[in-house]
Amino acid sequence: MYQKYRFFFMLIWLLPLNAMAQRVAISDFEAEDNRNINFDIIGKFNDNILVYKNIRTRHKINILIRI
């Protein structure tokens, strides 16, 4: 009977205690960003994320560096 409890105790003890989750980093606000901005996430380049921004008539691609 105690072997059953010992097995469950060892199983719980050996399980990892931390959870794997995404890490979210928020960048600083740029003065030119406003409500009229349209953006699309293009994809990944190495470990960086490429974001296309359209602000009225200006088009640019930002590279978000992954920490």
N, C-alpha and C positions, 0 to 999 in steps of 0.2 A: 504494500500500500504506500509506503513512504517512497518507494522507487518512482512511482507515478508522479508524486509531488516534486521529487528531486529532478526528474526529467523536465517538467514544466518550468521549474525555477531556473535551471540551466539554460533552457531555450530562451526564456525572457531575458536572462542576463547576457546572453551572447548576441541578441539582436541589437542592431545599431540604435542608439538613442537619438540621433539627430536626423532630421528630414532633409531630403534633397529638394531644393526649390530654385526658381529663377531669381537672378539678382537684377534689380531694376535700378538704373541710375538716371536721374533727371538732370538735364543740362540747364544752364543758366538761360534766362529770358533775353532774347535779343531785341533791341529797340525797333528793328524793322518788322518784327513779327507782330501781326495784328489779326483781327477777325477775318480779314479778306484773304488769308493765306490758304492755299490748297497744297497739300503735300501727299506724296505717295512713297511708300517704302519700296525701293527698287530691288534690293537684295543684299547679299553679303559679298565682301571682297576681303579675303583672308579672314581675320576675326572682326573686321569693321563692318558697319551697316551703312549702306548708301541710301540717302533720302533725297527725293526730288521735291523742290519747293517752287511754287508759282505764286508770286506776289504781284498782283495786277499784271503788268507787262514784263516783269523781271522773272527770269528762270534761272535756277541754280541748283547744284547738287551738293549736298552736305555729306561729309563723312563723319559718322559717329564712332568715336574710338571706344572700343570695348575695354573695360577695366578688368 
